[in-house]
Amino acid sequence: MTSNPAKLAEAVLLPGFAGTTAPDWLRRRVADGLGGVVLFGRNVVDDEQVAALTAQLRGERDGVVVGIDEEGGDVTRLDVNTGSFVPGPLALGAADDPELTTAVAAALGERLAACGVTLNLAPCADLTLAAEDPIIGVRAFGSDPAKASPHVAAYVTGLQKYGVAACAKHFPGHGAATEDSHVALPVLPRTVEELRAIELVPFAAAIRAGVRSVMTGHLVVKAWGEEPATLNRVALTDVLRGELGFDGAVITDALEMGAVSGAYGKHDGLGRSAVRALAAGADALCLGGAAFEAEHLDACVAAIVAAVAAGELPLDRLEEAASRTAALGTDPAPATVGPVDRRLGLEAARKALRVRGDVRLAGPPLVVDVQTEPTIAAGPMPWGLGAHLAELVPGTRAMTATPDDAGAVLAAARDFRSVVVVTREAHRHPRVRELLAALSTVDYIRVETGVPGPADEGGPRIDTFSGSYVSLRAAAEYLA
């Protein structure tokens, strides 16, 4: 590998970009040695188009890293236009069958390999620990480290079966945070002892399973200092590499996220954050969860080169980072793009369902899909039970409502013997809870697609633990 600092700086960068084909600036950078890219929903039409896009990038240079943020469930990029073909992690944890989790992850890995993806930024090794957690929720396999860890390991094993590198995230664990690191800098209310006993357990399981990469979280642990883990040598070098023994690639969460950019400044500050992350022990630098431009890469490269020249960043540390990043560009196993098969995902989604009370329909129902903003990580995608149940039960009326539409829902409910109200983490949305209270005169069946709320909530209910296509379909089938 080259010892040219500018070439090495390019080799550790993984930017996002806009569009469903590679823009000219990106193709030039890839040909000149850019580490790779990360794909998001804005880059996806269907599997055939993604395969063509990745082939376009490899036409510029073999070995380019092609990453994607495809967790399945509520956070999907391949199925951004339809809803995911597999349930999310919390649903797999609820099904509690690690062999099934391995099979689901392998199906995802095979599909990604066929699309030409070499790195998947999944699974979440976070735990669902705080009721007010705004960003992890259904993306975790559960709240108990002893129960979630076998699923994290199973997911890594399945995903990597087809040569696609898995990435355990968001080290040291985001689930106890009550702020979203996309917009603010969370401080984990944890001691080092608590982290070892709880949050770090799933990461240790992923490492034992051979996970090829770990993503840092922009999270402050006061015992490790004031800087977030992404920029913190104690977190990355002493704990992740030293204590946990991880020797693969450390990938940063996007450096322009509010937790870093808000605290350390934008533009010039982005380059400084890149230097600090590398010095702390990170290898690959993610940039541009939002659409990115070439000049931002130039700023990062310039800052890294200047840091090497000043002796602030040792050249051998940069060489090590570039080598580890390049290892994530290994071509995945040969696979063929074909029709998406939802049968395995439906099997897992059915096994995850939790039903309380009598949820039998007395006739064609009114289905009220209560719309709330998805998390930044998930972004907009198809969601709702109405269309599924309308297909299965003739006479069903599907209605989309906001939390302010109690009057319209009550008026519509008068014409139906059965009402189904569908929510997404109602316990986190006061206006949704107010809507449910306003419907107290209606005998309705509730379908909760997010993290379930308090167990003492009354009324018949189905928990799906995921808003994926297959989870909503499974709930519709059960009701029908």
Disulfide bonds with the S-S distance in Angstrom:
none
